[in-house]
Amino acid sequence: MKFQKYLILFVSIAIFTSFTVQQSDRAYSIEEGTILSHIVDPQEQKLAFYWKDEEGKIIGNFKKLKDHLIDKCQDLKFAMNGGMYLKDRSPQGLFIQNNKLYKKLNTIEKAYGNFYMQPNGVFYLSNENEGFVCSTMEMQKKGFDEIKYATQSGPMLLSNGRMNGHFKKGSSNLHIRNAVGILPNGKILFAMSKQKINFFDLATYFKNKGCLNALYLDGFVSRAYLPAKEWEQTDGNFGVIIAETKDQ
């Protein structure tokens, strides 16, 4: 009888372990197979935010951005739409480019749309080329003098390691989505789903990568340009663009 009990216990542990490994392997496969990711070290790579050209025309997509950069003798290495925008394609919230404030911080807390799902937040680069993600509430306490680039969107996916309480596991609210997070080493993680995904799973992706803070940028209209991974979406018509460039 004791032998049978031990045998049953051993088989149960083996089945549970096998199931756990399979689940873990499957989760890893889903992450790597359905998420396009790109890591930027802002201390070593050139990252900038774009909206309009020198003539005041909205750039709008990555094809036009590539053409815009040719005149500056720069190659486009990576690009992603960088936050929500209004019908006229102006930023829905804070936008700073080259230390110039183009749009003030949007502090409205209750209104329709993902932008206003609380807490929402800001992704910004300091004058020292350090990347940060923080909530809009935290941003209100900061000055803008030391900020080179900033874009506001929402909701926050992660705040100090905690997932946004509005997200539900297994939610059927699915869209192509893109977001940004800060890794423990200070590098910036950009990610866009190749397939429709819910907020919970997108936030989980950043959490599994070790990010404490991550911000949702947009969905449905999301596009990315990353030739190194054979991903070049040059269509679309949106507002702010976040891009990594390299001098020719």
ZIMOGI-V421214 format. One record per backbone hydrogen bond with DSSP energy under -1.0 kcal/mol. CO is the residue of the C=O (numbers start at 0). NH is the residue of the N-H. E is the energy in kcal/mol with one decimal. If there is no record, write none. Layout:
co=CO nh=NH e=E
co=CO nh=NH e=E
//
This chain:
co=0 nh=4 e=-2.4
co=1 nh=5 e=-2.6
co=2 nh=6 e=-2.5
co=3 nh=7 e=-2.7
co=4 nh=8 e=-2.5
co=5 nh=9 e=-2.7
co=6 nh=10 e=-2.6
co=7 nh=11 e=-2.4
co=8 nh=12 e=-2.4
co=9 nh=13 e=-2.4
co=10 nh=14 e=-2.5
co=11 nh=15 e=-2.6
co=12 nh=16 e=-2.8
co=13 nh=17 e=-2.5
co=14 nh=18 e=-2.7
co=15 nh=19 e=-2.6
co=16 nh=20 e=-2.6
co=17 nh=21 e=-2.6
co=18 nh=22 e=-2.7
co=19 nh=23 e=-2.6
co=20 nh=24 e=-3.2
co=21 nh=25 e=-2.7
co=22 nh=26 e=-2.5
co=23 nh=27 e=-2.3
co=24 nh=28 e=-2.4
co=25 nh=29 e=-2.6
co=26 nh=30 e=-2.3
co=27 nh=31 e=-2.5
co=28 nh=32 e=-2.4
co=29 nh=33 e=-2.0
co=30 nh=34 e=-1.0
co=33 nh=193 e=-3.7
co=35 nh=191 e=-2.4
co=37 nh=189 e=-3.0
co=39 nh=187 e=-3.0
co=40 nh=43 e=-1.8
co=40 nh=44 e=-3.3
co=45 nh=244 e=-2.2
co=47 nh=242 e=-2.9
co=49 nh=240 e=-2.9
co=50 nh=58 e=-2.8
co=52 nh=55 e=-1.9
co=56 nh=52 e=-2.5
co=59 nh=237 e=-2.7
co=60 nh=64 e=-1.7
co=61 nh=65 e=-2.5
co=62 nh=66 e=-1.9
co=63 nh=67 e=-2.3
co=64 nh=68 e=-2.2
co=65 nh=69 e=-1.5
co=68 nh=71 e=-1.1
co=68 nh=73 e=-2.0
co=69 nh=72 e=-1.8
co=72 nh=247 e=-2.7
co=74 nh=245 e=-2.0
co=77 nh=243 e=-2.6
co=78 nh=224 e=-2.6
co=79 nh=241 e=-3.0
co=83 nh=91 e=-2.2
co=85 nh=88 e=-2.4
co=89 nh=85 e=-2.8
co=93 nh=151 e=-1.6
co=94 nh=101 e=-2.6
co=94 nh=102 e=-1.6
co=95 nh=149 e=-1.9
co=96 nh=99 e=-1.7
co=99 nh=96 e=-2.2
co=102 nh=94 e=-2.0
co=112 nh=115 e=-1.1
co=113 nh=116 e=-1.7
co=118 nh=155 e=-3.4
co=119 nh=135 e=-2.3
co=120 nh=152 e=-2.4
co=121 nh=133 e=-2.2
co=122 nh=150 e=-2.3
co=123 nh=131 e=-2.4
co=124 nh=147 e=-2.4
co=124 nh=148 e=-1.5
co=125 nh=128 e=-2.0
co=129 nh=125 e=-2.2
co=131 nh=123 e=-2.5
co=133 nh=121 e=-3.0
co=134 nh=138 e=-2.2
co=135 nh=139 e=-1.7
co=137 nh=140 e=-1.2
co=138 nh=141 e=-1.5
co=143 nh=146 e=-1.6
co=145 nh=126 e=-2.0
co=147 nh=98 e=-2.4
co=148 nh=124 e=-2.4
co=149 nh=95 e=-2.0
co=150 nh=122 e=-2.6
co=152 nh=120 e=-2.6
co=154 nh=215 e=-2.3
co=156 nh=163 e=-1.9
co=157 nh=213 e=-1.6
co=158 nh=161 e=-1.8
co=161 nh=158 e=-2.5
co=163 nh=166 e=-1.6
co=167 nh=170 e=-1.7
co=171 nh=173 e=-1.7
co=174 nh=196 e=-2.8
co=175 nh=219 e=-2.7
co=176 nh=192 e=-2.7
co=177 nh=216 e=-2.5
co=177 nh=217 e=-1.4
co=178 nh=190 e=-2.3
co=179 nh=214 e=-3.3
co=180 nh=188 e=-3.1
co=182 nh=185 e=-2.3
co=186 nh=182 e=-2.9
co=187 nh=39 e=-2.6
co=188 nh=180 e=-2.4
co=189 nh=37 e=-2.2
co=190 nh=178 e=-2.5
co=191 nh=35 e=-3.4
co=196 nh=174 e=-1.7
co=197 nh=201 e=-1.9
co=198 nh=202 e=-2.8
co=199 nh=203 e=-2.2
co=200 nh=204 e=-1.9
co=201 nh=205 e=-1.5
co=202 nh=206 e=-2.3
co=203 nh=207 e=-2.8
co=204 nh=208 e=-1.1
co=205 nh=210 e=-2.1
co=206 nh=209 e=-1.5
co=211 nh=160 e=-3.3
co=212 nh=181 e=-2.0
co=213 nh=156 e=-2.4
co=213 nh=157 e=-1.6
co=214 nh=179 e=-2.4
co=217 nh=177 e=-2.5
co=218 nh=220 e=-2.9
co=222 nh=80 e=-1.3
co=223 nh=232 e=-1.7
co=224 nh=78 e=-1.8
co=225 nh=228 e=-2.1
co=225 nh=230 e=-1.6
co=226 nh=229 e=-2.1
co=230 nh=225 e=-4.5
co=239 nh=81 e=-3.3
co=240 nh=49 e=-3.1
co=241 nh=79 e=-2.2
co=242 nh=47 e=-2.6
co=243 nh=76 e=-2.5
co=243 nh=77 e=-1.6
co=245 nh=74 e=-3.2
//
